[in-house]
Amino acid sequence: DGVINPGDQVIIVEDVITTGANALACAQQVKEEGGKVLGVMSIFNYGLEVADCQFSERGWRVDSLLNFEQLIKFLQKGAEDAGKNEDNAGVLVWVKSLQDWHARIPTYHQKPLGI
């Protein structure tokens, strides 16, 4: 949101990066206004190849406070540190299901948008 003037350099800020589609749509608007996107920042990044490819092709730096790999390690360590009890076993099952979900996401390379 806001006014972009020709020549402005912009960093796109996202809450979550999944496929990167929202950041790419925002970048298109920045480009139409004459601005230049330098990179993307987010709170969380799933680390999907499709987003990584889209951003790296454009030379954008991507910084996130937390990514999927870090989240999984944190959850696993927390459950293991808390000991073996029924509640923690449920967390580990949930973590495993997240890992399985992440592994099943297609690793394809979408045709880049014209930005």
N, C-alpha and C positions, 0 to 999 in steps of 0.2 A: 504494500500500500504506500501511496505517496507520489510525489511528482518526480519524474526522471527527466533530466535535461540531456541533450546530445552531449556525448563525451563523458557522462557520469560513469563511474566504476561502481559496480554493485556486487554485494554478496547476498545470495538468497538464503533466507533462514527458514528452515522447516522444522516441524515437530518430529515427524517420522519420515525416513526415506525407505521406501519399499522398492518400487520399480524406477523411481526418479521422474515419473510422468508429470507430477505437479511442478517440480523444479524446472523441467523443460518447458512447460507451458508458461511459467513465469518468465523464463529467459526469453521466450519468443516476444512477450510484451516489452521486456526491457530493450530488446533489439529493435523493435518497431519504434520505440521512443528515442533511439539513437544511443542507448547506453551499452555498456560492456559488462558482461558477467565475469567476475574473477573466480568465483567459487561458490560452494554451498556449505552451510553449517546446519547441523540438526541436533536435536536432543538424543534421538535414537536412530540407528541405521541397521537394517537387516543384513546389509552386506551382500545383496544379491548381485550376481554378475551383470545382469542387464543394466542396473543402475551404474555400477562401476564402469562398464564399457562406455555408456553414454557420456558420463562425466569426463573420463580420461580422454576420449576422442576430442573433446572440446578444450582440453588442457586445464580443466577446473580442479582446484584443490577442494577436497571434501574433508571436513572435520566434524566429528560427532562426539558428544559427551559420553555416549555409551553405544556399543554395538552388540549384535546378537551373540558373538563368541564370548565377549566379556560377561554378558548376562548369564549365559549358560554356566560358565566357570564359577561365577559368584553363587548361583543357586546350588550347584553341585557341592561346592565347598561348604556352604552354609548348612546344607542338609547333612553332610558327612560330619561336620564339626559338632552338630547338635546331638549326635549319637543315633543309634539305630532304634527308632521307635516308629509307631504306626503312622504318625503325621509326617515324619521325614521320609518314610518310604513312599508316601503319596507324592511328595515334592519331587523325588527322584524319578518316579514314573512319569510325572508331568514334564520334567526336563527332558527325559528320553523321547516323549511324544513330540516336543518342540524340535528336538534334533532331527527326528525322523521327518517331520513336516518340512523343515528347512532343506533337508537332503533331497526331497521329492520335487522341489520347485525347479521347473525347467531352467537349465543354464543355456539360454539362447541369446542371440545377439539381435536385438530389434533394429530395423532400419532406422538410422538416425533422422531426427526431424531436421528441417532446413535451418538450423540455427548454429 
